[in-house]
Amino acid sequence: MNKPFKQREMGNYLKKHRIKLAGILVTRVKAAKFTNSLAKIAKGWKFAHNYAHAVNGRIWLIWHDAAVNVSILDIHGEYIHCKVVDRKSNFKCVMTVIYGKNTIAERRDLWAGLLRVGSVINEPWCICGDFNTPLHTTDKTGGQPVTEYETREFQKVLNSLNLTDMKASGRFYTWTNRHVWSRIDRALCNAPWIMEFDIGLMEKEKEALDELNKWSDIQEKILKQKAKAHWINAGDGNNRYFFACMKARASSNNISVLKGGDGRVLQKHDDIKDEILQFYKGLLGSTANRVPCIDLNIMRQGPSLTMQQQRDMCSEITQEEIKAALFNIDDNKAPGIDGFNALFFKKAWPIVREDVCDAVQEFFQRCKMLRAVNNTVVTLVPKSTHPKTARDFRPIACYSTLYKIISKIISGRIKGVIDEIVGHSQSAFIPGRLISDNIILSHELVKGYTRKHISPRCMIKVDLQKAYDSVEWYFIEQMLKELGFPGKMVCLGTLKDEPEFNFHPRCQKLGITHLCFADDLLLFARGDTKSVQMLRDRFALFSEASGLKANLNKSQVYFGGVDEDTRMNILNLLGRLQLIKAVLFGVKAYWSQLFLLPRKVIKLIEATCRSYLWTGCYMQVVLGSKTTQGEIMDHMGTYILYKETGSIHYGGAKSGFMDGCAKLDEVAKNHLELGIGVAMGF
């Protein structure tokens, strides 16, 4: 306080925080200059100091007499002890301002004085100031560690007087020289102080902690929902982990580079957006002008809803049913475009119950859904770790909670009758059935395919491309009209009545022609061309009626006991790509175990496969002699497209037979992805 700017800062601090009682330590102001210095800090205030007991006065005690009444009880070289009465609230307490000396021996006089004055105090007592010693071994970092000898006498005084260390805010360490940090300033209090004065603060602290815990839980649940880390429970303070997962998901969901349908690499945001929109417009936004009608005679021979079941399906929607549908929705499901998830409706159910029930019941009465309820947020989820094309993303629609409630009610009513309507060949998503049943059955049916001298048999694995997105609405309407539900494979099921169709050797007694695994099919037949032809024709009829197409890249054919000529005919019937894949896999599996073939032999194999893929003829190499301005060649010279002839050639297995054979299958798949070449498949 011996500098004018320090005196101004102290005066401004007292005014800003409306302090009426203050203890000032390490003043470094001589006794002759005390009056002038105090007038610059707090003019008109009363004071007490210990100049008579310490050199240059180690402690000042100043107070505004109009606000508080201070009675000095004892003055010591290391403390000033007084009684304080607040004139406004009449709160009374005893306060001791401390400035301890530097050594253990010098501070023993301080501990003796505190024990003497504290032995007669029964009212609230506060001791605050600079003790010049740590209380715990953890109160210092850097330099020499704190020993038990240094803290022993201080802790003994606290135990004798039953004093408690007050909680403090701000920095933990109160002194530093840039090398050593220590906590030597603190405030202590006794039990009456806590009971009489801190009780209000304790209640406020408890309320603040409850509020903090509330919002921390909310933040953690939000991060857990965004992180999609369902294996770990909320409530354990996992915010950092959830945030890391959320950042990882956001990074993986960001589409920075995309390969277009024409093979171009797209990096601009607008180009990527246009490519995705065009892809899904072609996939979802188109419909066939004409589709074959389903066979009504066959449909009406099968099961259908009874009158009682139809009445149950159309019965009135109750509030209990709406509530049950809402509370069956998972709390972590993503919200719709309105931002309100199921958890919000559950928590606010007593308030929003009537409005939600009226909205849901109005839909079932009028069969009309408001645009605000039907709007969705569509997001793309990558299917693989490194997606390259728009085909590698899966669209996910985030519906509003009202939409989910309506769909839950409909699915709940369907659930009671779907087992009687959907054929037993479908085992997925049907109550009372397990998809594992069909897995076990199909495993038994294909067991022994590699054995010799068995009857000819064939199994075709068909993956339906974008089954839930590309199905024709007219087909669904027809099925709803006849059965109530879409998706039963009626056309395939009637093959058992065809006299020319030969069953799979293990399927005739069971009457099995196909097994369904949601959007995957297994088709079974005897390994002859006629039976496979009939399977293909029935699937083609079903595909035309429903709009569901086979994904050639994921479809495969398996043979058992079929001779080479018949196998070639079947593969040629199903698609040349399947034939090339089958032959190439056989070549690779055999020759790659023996030795590396010469480059001339590799070129001959590639030429044979390439020629058959695009011309249908064996050993005929298409040279493509006429090259026009329409020739397009990528930077590796692998693909050459001739627009006039519509043919495409690939060449140059420069890395040996192992590399050429391993990559030829992917080359053929890439041809199909480019949309160039003949239509192959079922």
Solvent accessible surface area in square Angstrom, and as a share of the most:
residue,aa,sasa,rsa
1,M,33,0.15
2,N,75,0.39
3,K,96,0.41
4,P,77,0.48
5,F,101,0.42
6,K,77,0.33
7,Q,11,0.05
8,R,144,0.53
9,E,108,0.48
10,M,45,0.20
11,G,5,0.05
12,N,95,0.49
13,Y,116,0.44
14,L,9,0.05
15,K,158,0.67
16,K,161,0.68
17,H,96,0.43
18,R,202,0.74
19,I,49,0.25
20,K,86,0.37
21,L,40,0.20
22,A,16,0.12
23,G,38,0.36
24,I,9,0.05
25,L,44,0.22
26,V,64,0.37
27,T,1,0.00
28,R,173,0.63
29,V,4,0.02
30,K,132,0.56
31,A,63,0.49
32,A,98,0.76
33,K,127,0.54
34,F,7,0.03
35,T,97,0.56
36,N,101,0.52
37,S,8,0.05
38,L,10,0.05
39,A,48,0.37
40,K,130,0.55
41,I,8,0.04
42,A,9,0.07
43,K,170,0.72
44,G,77,0.75
45,W,38,0.13
46,K,104,0.44
47,F,93,0.39
48,A,11,0.08
49,H,58,0.26
50,N,0,0.00
51,Y,33,0.12
52,A,98,0.76
53,H,105,0.47
54,A,16,0.12
55,V,133,0.77
56,N,72,0.37
57,G,2,0.02
58,R,54,0.20
59,I,0,0.00
60,W,0,0.00
61,L,0,0.00
62,I,0,0.00
63,W,14,0.05
64,H,62,0.27
65,D,44,0.23
66,A,78,0.61
67,A,26,0.20
68,V,13,0.07
69,N,60,0.31
70,V,15,0.08
71,S,52,0.34
72,I,65,0.33
73,L,96,0.48
74,D,40,0.21
75,I,50,0.26
76,H,33,0.15
77,G,9,0.09
78,E,2,0.01
79,Y,0,0.00
80,I,0,0.00
81,H,8,0.04
82,C,0,0.00
83,K,65,0.28
84,V,11,0.06
85,V,29,0.16
86,D,38,0.20
87,R,123,0.45
88,K,195,0.82
89,S,77,0.50
90,N,98,0.50
91,F,56,0.23
92,K,96,0.41
93,C,11,0.06
94,V,3,0.02
95,M,25,0.11
96,T,0,0.00
97,V,6,0.03
98,I,0,0.00
99,Y,28,0.11
100,G,0,0.00
101,K,69,0.29
102,N,116,0.59
103,T,68,0.40
104,I,40,0.20
105,A,67,0.52
106,E,84,0.38
107,R,14,0.05
108,R,115,0.42
109,D,84,0.44
110,L,0,0.00
111,W,16,0.05
112,A,53,0.41
113,G,1,0.01
114,L,3,0.01
115,L,70,0.35
116,R,138,0.50
117,V,15,0.09
118,G,10,0.09
119,S,84,0.54
120,V,117,0.68
121,I,28,0.14
122,N,137,0.70
123,E,57,0.26
124,P,14,0.09
125,W,4,0.01
126,C,14,0.08
127,I,0,0.00
128,C,37,0.22
129,G,16,0.15
130,D,19,0.10
131,F,0,0.00
132,N,35,0.18
133,T,3,0.02
134,P,13,0.08
135,L,4,0.02
136,H,82,0.37
137,T,79,0.46
138,T,100,0.58
139,D,1,0.01
140,K,61,0.26
141,T,60,0.35
142,G,36,0.35
143,G,60,0.58
144,Q,145,0.65
145,P,103,0.65
146,V,16,0.09
147,T,68,0.40
148,E,106,0.47
149,Y,109,0.42
150,E,64,0.29
151,T,3,0.02
152,R,122,0.44
153,E,47,0.21
154,F,2,0.01
155,Q,66,0.29
156,K,138,0.59
157,V,5,0.03
158,L,17,0.08
159,N,120,0.62
160,S,72,0.46
161,L,28,0.14
162,N,105,0.54
163,L,16,0.08
164,T,64,0.37
165,D,41,0.21
166,M,41,0.18
167,K,175,0.74
168,A,83,0.64
169,S,109,0.71
170,G,76,0.73
171,R,222,0.81
172,F,99,0.41
173,Y,68,0.26
174,T,63,0.37
175,W,116,0.41
176,T,60,0.35
177,N,73,0.37
178,R,198,0.72
179,H,139,0.62
180,V,26,0.15
181,W,102,0.36
182,S,7,0.05
183,R,33,0.12
184,I,20,0.10
185,D,46,0.24
186,R,15,0.05
187,A,28,0.22
188,L,2,0.01
189,C,2,0.01
190,N,12,0.06
191,A,45,0.35
192,P,41,0.26
193,W,22,0.08
194,I,46,0.23
195,M,131,0.59
196,E,117,0.52
197,F,89,0.37
198,D,27,0.14
199,I,87,0.44
200,G,35,0.34
201,L,101,0.50
202,M,94,0.42
203,E,92,0.41
204,K,136,0.58
205,E,70,0.31
206,K,126,0.53
207,E,116,0.52
208,A,62,0.48
209,L,91,0.45
210,D,81,0.42
211,E,87,0.39
212,L,109,0.54
213,N,83,0.43
214,K,102,0.43
215,W,137,0.48
216,S,44,0.29
217,D,63,0.33
218,I,64,0.32
219,Q,99,0.44
220,E,6,0.03
221,K,108,0.46
222,I,83,0.42
223,L,20,0.10
224,K,21,0.09
225,Q,31,0.14
226,K,112,0.48
227,A,6,0.04
228,K,79,0.34
229,A,7,0.05
230,H,113,0.50
231,W,186,0.65
232,I,33,0.17
233,N,112,0.57
234,A,36,0.28
235,G,56,0.54
236,D,106,0.55
237,G,63,0.61
238,N,26,0.13
239,N,39,0.20
240,R,214,0.78
241,Y,87,0.33
242,F,0,0.00
243,F,98,0.41
244,A,56,0.44
245,C,29,0.17
246,M,42,0.19
247,K,118,0.50
248,A,63,0.49
249,R,86,0.31
250,A,62,0.48
251,S,83,0.53
252,S,63,0.41
253,N,58,0.30
254,N,104,0.53
255,I,41,0.21
256,S,68,0.44
257,V,72,0.41
258,L,1,0.01
259,K,85,0.36
260,G,5,0.05
261,G,47,0.45
262,D,95,0.49
263,G,30,0.28
264,R,143,0.52
265,V,98,0.57
266,L,6,0.03
267,Q,128,0.57
268,K,148,0.63
269,H,145,0.65
270,D,86,0.44
271,D,56,0.29
272,I,11,0.06
273,K,98,0.41
274,D,72,0.37
275,E,39,0.17
276,I,25,0.13
277,L,88,0.44
278,Q,117,0.52
279,F,43,0.18
280,Y,25,0.09
281,K,120,0.51
282,G,53,0.51
283,L,35,0.18
284,L,84,0.42
285,G,66,0.64
286,S,78,0.50
287,T,103,0.60
288,A,50,0.39
289,N,156,0.80
290,R,219,0.80
291,V,32,0.19
292,P,44,0.27
293,C,79,0.47
294,I,17,0.09
295,D,68,0.35
296,L,66,0.33
297,N,108,0.56
298,I,46,0.24
299,M,8,0.04
300,R,155,0.57
301,Q,150,0.67
302,G,30,0.29
303,P,62,0.39
304,S,64,0.41
305,L,27,0.13
306,T,75,0.44
307,M,128,0.57
308,Q,97,0.43
309,Q,29,0.13
310,Q,77,0.34
311,R,135,0.49
312,D,76,0.39
313,M,52,0.23
314,C,112,0.67
315,S,54,0.35
316,E,140,0.63
317,I,9,0.05
318,T,64,0.37
319,Q,68,0.30
320,E,129,0.58
321,E,49,0.22
322,I,0,0.00
323,K,89,0.38
324,A,54,0.42
325,A,7,0.06
326,L,0,0.00
327,F,87,0.36
328,N,105,0.54
329,I,8,0.04
330,D,76,0.39
331,D,57,0.30
332,N,43,0.22
333,K,108,0.46
334,A,36,0.28
335,P,45,0.28
336,G,8,0.07
337,I,102,0.52
338,D,71,0.37
339,G,52,0.50
340,F,92,0.38
341,N,30,0.16
342,A,4,0.03
343,L,51,0.25
344,F,85,0.36
345,F,22,0.09
346,K,33,0.14
347,K,157,0.67
348,A,17,0.13
349,W,15,0.05
350,P,104,0.66
351,I,145,0.73
352,V,29,0.16
353,R,99,0.36
354,E,90,0.41
355,D,103,0.53
356,V,7,0.04
357,C,0,0.00
358,D,83,0.43
359,A,41,0.32
360,V,1,0.00
361,Q,39,0.17
362,E,77,0.35
363,F,42,0.17
364,F,60,0.25
365,Q,137,0.61
366,R,165,0.60
367,C,105,0.63
368,K,161,0.68
369,M,54,0.24
370,L,132,0.66
371,R,193,0.70
372,A,75,0.58
373,V,22,0.13
374,N,77,0.40
375,N,59,0.30
376,T,44,0.25
377,V,62,0.35
378,V,93,0.53
379,T,58,0.34
380,L,34,0.17
381,V,51,0.29
382,P,27,0.17
383,K,83,0.35
384,S,60,0.38
385,T,116,0.68
386,H,146,0.65
387,P,31,0.19
388,K,136,0.58
389,T,33,0.19
390,A,4,0.03
391,R,90,0.33
392,D,41,0.21
393,F,5,0.02
394,R,112,0.41
395,P,31,0.20
396,I,70,0.36
397,A,39,0.30
398,C,20,0.12
399,Y,73,0.28
400,S,6,0.04
401,T,3,0.02
402,L,37,0.18
403,Y,56,0.21
404,K,40,0.17
405,I,0,0.00
406,I,9,0.05
407,S,48,0.31
408,K,81,0.34
409,I,5,0.02
410,I,68,0.35
411,S,60,0.39
412,G,45,0.44
413,R,42,0.15
414,I,40,0.20
415,K,125,0.53
416,G,64,0.61
417,V,15,0.09
418,I,29,0.15
419,D,61,0.32
420,E,102,0.46
421,I,4,0.02
422,V,19,0.11
423,G,20,0.19
424,H,152,0.68
425,S,28,0.18
426,Q,31,0.14
427,S,5,0.03
428,A,6,0.05
429,F,167,0.70
430,I,11,0.06
431,P,52,0.33
432,G,89,0.86
433,R,35,0.13
434,L,116,0.58
435,I,77,0.39
436,S,47,0.30
437,D,75,0.39
438,N,8,0.04
439,I,91,0.46
440,I,111,0.56
441,L,52,0.26
442,S,13,0.08
443,H,112,0.50
444,E,72,0.32
445,L,5,0.03
446,V,39,0.23
447,K,84,0.36
448,G,16,0.16
449,Y,25,0.10
450,T,137,0.79
451,R,148,0.54
452,K,170,0.72
453,H,183,0.82
454,I,39,0.20
455,S,43,0.28
456,P,35,0.22
457,R,21,0.08
458,C,1,0.00
459,M,15,0.07
460,I,2,0.01
461,K,55,0.23
462,V,0,0.00
463,D,19,0.10
464,L,7,0.03
465,Q,46,0.21
466,K,33,0.14
467,A,12,0.09
468,Y,159,0.60
469,D,55,0.28
470,S,26,0.17
471,V,34,0.20
472,E,21,0.10
473,W,191,0.67
474,Y,110,0.42
475,F,8,0.03
476,I,26,0.13
477,E,101,0.45
478,Q,19,0.08
479,M,2,0.01
480,L,91,0.45
481,K,166,0.71
482,E,30,0.13
483,L,9,0.04
484,G,18,0.17
485,F,13,0.05
486,P,60,0.38
487,G,41,0.39
488,K,49,0.21
489,M,20,0.09
490,V,25,0.14
491,C,27,0.16
492,L,1,0.00
493,G,24,0.23
494,T,25,0.14
495,L,0,0.00
496,K,117,0.49
497,D,109,0.57
498,E,57,0.25
499,P,124,0.78
500,E,101,0.45
501,F,11,0.04
502,N,62,0.32
503,F,31,0.13
504,H,0,0.00
505,P,50,0.32
506,R,95,0.35
507,C,0,0.00
508,Q,124,0.55
509,K,202,0.86
510,L,111,0.55
511,G,34,0.33
512,I,23,0.12
513,T,4,0.03
514,H,15,0.07
515,L,5,0.03
516,C,3,0.02
517,F,27,0.11
518,A,28,0.21
519,D,43,0.22
520,D,39,0.20
521,L,1,0.00
522,L,20,0.10
523,L,2,0.01
524,F,0,0.00
525,A,0,0.00
526,R,83,0.30
527,G,3,0.03
528,D,32,0.16
529,T,54,0.31
530,K,105,0.44
531,S,0,0.00
532,V,0,0.00
533,Q,53,0.24
534,M,24,0.11
535,L,1,0.00
536,R,69,0.25
537,D,64,0.33
538,R,53,0.19
539,F,3,0.01
540,A,27,0.21
541,L,81,0.40
542,F,6,0.02
543,S,9,0.06
544,E,94,0.42
545,A,6,0.05
546,S,0,0.00
547,G,12,0.11
548,L,16,0.08
549,K,103,0.44
550,A,18,0.14
551,N,25,0.13
552,L,38,0.19
553,N,41,0.21
554,K,102,0.43
555,S,1,0.00
556,Q,81,0.36
557,V,22,0.13
558,Y,88,0.34
559,F,29,0.12
560,G,2,0.02
561,G,36,0.35
562,V,13,0.08
563,D,86,0.45
564,E,97,0.43
565,D,106,0.55
566,T,28,0.16
567,R,79,0.29
568,M,53,0.24
569,N,83,0.43
570,I,0,0.00
571,L,3,0.02
572,N,82,0.42
573,L,43,0.21
574,L,1,0.00
575,G,7,0.06
576,R,64,0.23
577,L,5,0.02
578,Q,16,0.07
579,L,3,0.02
580,I,10,0.05
581,K,14,0.06
582,A,43,0.33
583,V,60,0.35
584,L,2,0.01
585,F,99,0.41
586,G,41,0.40
587,V,33,0.19
588,K,76,0.32
589,A,59,0.45
590,Y,128,0.49
591,W,91,0.32
592,S,33,0.21
593,Q,145,0.64
594,L,97,0.48
595,F,108,0.45
596,L,123,0.61
597,L,25,0.12
598,P,81,0.51
599,R,147,0.54
600,K,168,0.71
601,V,55,0.32
602,I,6,0.03
603,K,116,0.49
604,L,95,0.47
605,I,40,0.20
606,E,16,0.07
607,A,10,0.08
608,T,32,0.19
609,C,12,0.07
610,R,35,0.13
611,S,2,0.01
612,Y,10,0.04
613,L,3,0.01
614,W,29,0.10
615,T,51,0.30
616,G,26,0.25
617,C,63,0.38
618,Y,127,0.48
619,M,118,0.53
620,Q,92,0.41
621,V,70,0.40
622,V,45,0.26
623,L,147,0.73
624,G,22,0.21
625,S,103,0.66
626,K,158,0.67
627,T,77,0.45
628,T,49,0.28
629,Q,188,0.84
630,G,18,0.17
631,E,60,0.27
632,I,99,0.50
633,M,98,0.44
634,D,56,0.29
635,H,170,0.76
636,M,138,0.61
637,G,34,0.32
638,T,38,0.22
639,Y,48,0.18
640,I,39,0.20
641,L,35,0.18
642,Y,19,0.07
643,K,129,0.55
644,E,126,0.57
645,T,98,0.57
646,G,44,0.42
647,S,22,0.14
648,I,2,0.01
649,H,20,0.09
650,Y,12,0.05
651,G,33,0.32
652,G,48,0.46
653,A,16,0.12
654,K,155,0.66
655,S,79,0.51
656,G,26,0.25
657,F,1,0.01
658,M,93,0.41
659,D,56,0.29
660,G,12,0.12
661,C,9,0.05
662,A,47,0.36
663,K,102,0.43
664,L,10,0.05
665,D,21,0.11
666,E,89,0.40
667,V,22,0.13
668,A,7,0.05
669,K,55,0.23
670,N,51,0.26
671,H,1,0.00
672,L,40,0.20
673,E,80,0.36
674,L,56,0.28
675,G,68,0.65
676,I,42,0.21
677,G,40,0.39
678,V,65,0.37
679,A,108,0.84
680,M,24,0.11
681,G,12,0.11
682,F,40,0.17
